[in-house]
Amino acid sequence: MIEFRNVVFSIRDHVILLNVSFRVTRGQTRVILGPSGSGKSTILRLLMGLWEPDSGSILVNGEDITQASPERMRDIRRLMGIVFQQGALFDSMTVGENVGYTMLEDKHPEDEIEEAVERYLTMVGLSPDLKDRMPDELSGGMQRRVAIARALAARNPGVLLYDEPTTGLDPQSAERITDLILHLRDTMGKTSIMVTHDIADAFKVGNRITVLDRGVVVFEGTPEELNCAEDPFIEEFLEPFRKSMAAAKSREECGPNAGRSATGPPMPQPGGNP
Amino acid sequence: MEALAAVGNRLRRVLEVVQDVTLFCASVLRSAFFPPYYKHEIVEQIFFSMIGSLFIVMFSALVAGQALAIQLARELAKQGAKSELGHFMVISSVRALGPVLTGIVVASRMSAGITAELGTMRSSNQIDALVAFGTDPMKRLVAPRMIGLWIALPVLTILGDTLSVVGGGFIGLGYHVTLQSYYNGVARYLTPANLLVGMIKPVFFAILITTVACWKGLTAEGGAKGVGVATTESVVISSVGILVTDFICTKLIFRVLGW
């Protein structure tokens, strides 16, 4: 279980988080939602012990990590796997070395590492043949998948942290990544925290959602409760999403000829023939 | 009053930076002296700093040694002391010019490379990823660079000194200094103490280059532009720092060791 209790964090007198509190129970997927600059990614950095809060406590399985020694913090980090924004793959290593990084560090036998690398690459929907490629030879979507495989391979963590896993990807790649996160949630039962500003992703993936506005929690609840929230900030924040949903709905009501262009052949429909 | 406050703030920031760099340097030394070691990274860094800098160091040493020999030979010829060319070349190359020249050449190349690499890793979250996956960046990234330079810099200095002195001998031929006479001068003054003076300095230069380059890289902020600024500052600070370190080392060696 993970719990933030009244966490305050600032950088050079600029308050990033103010009295942030929430709890993530075992098997739950908590989405931290909010506009850019609201302090979402800071939460993950604090949780990984990369930064220290000014005050408040962060509990992992009941242990306050703000009081943990650097050695103890290294052990606590082993409980978690993180997928950074843009992947943050080690660009001097191959895909295989990235995925098997923690196993290499822990000095596992070579054949065991190779088998695990292939298994995790397959699990995230990539061909094991990619293991000898360098990260910059892969597309953005593939890099994120490798980053997820690396997080999973990191000592089989009980908690997965995703920092804007779909940012900067085209809609198809973003959807594949979201589906992969859902698949991992449903099949492996991992506890997850996903930071995103993508409202559709938040509704799709989250059991519980926390909304941040300029470092302050303005909402905490289920996706359904968020949809019905009457807070003016939430209303404004959700408006573009609701408009796109309404547009999608009206698109569904367009009828069978909706995909037919004015001059050309009919447009392809998802999952079906033109 | 405002100007005074601004000066005070500036001074405080400078002192904070000095404190940070000192603590960082202590941490670098601790990482380099105590296990665990990343052997593969150490070998890679020795290769990168030694083989990568070999040609440029040899070329610079040869050219600088010959330029120095021309100056010395002319002056010594005027004083009727041409036979002392070997002696003066050893003292100026092995004790003074050689280590500084090699240090500056390696600093320009290595500090730029190290700062740019670590700065890019920081801005793309790779450093955070290392920490998140349980790796100490000081152990994996910084200590191997320090150890690599500790080994590479003295070796490069010896090679540079050798080429510089040998090049001086050929210049001496043009001033009617025979190779035998030149060799005698070199052999007489190439004492263990003189050699050791030339070997002590690179050890401190390596600490300086690694500390400045890694600190600048690991604290680089502001994306590509920030990494560019940090790289430039790293090269400037390392190069000037080598001159200052050389002065301090020379002074201390004279005072403390009497060499």
Interface residues (C-beta under 8 A of the other chain):
Chain A: R45 M48 G49 L50 R74 R77 R78 M80 I82 F84 Q85 Q86 A88 L89 F90 D91 Y101 T102 E105 R150 A154
Chain B: S124 N125 Q126 D128 A129 L130 V131 A132 F133 G134 T135
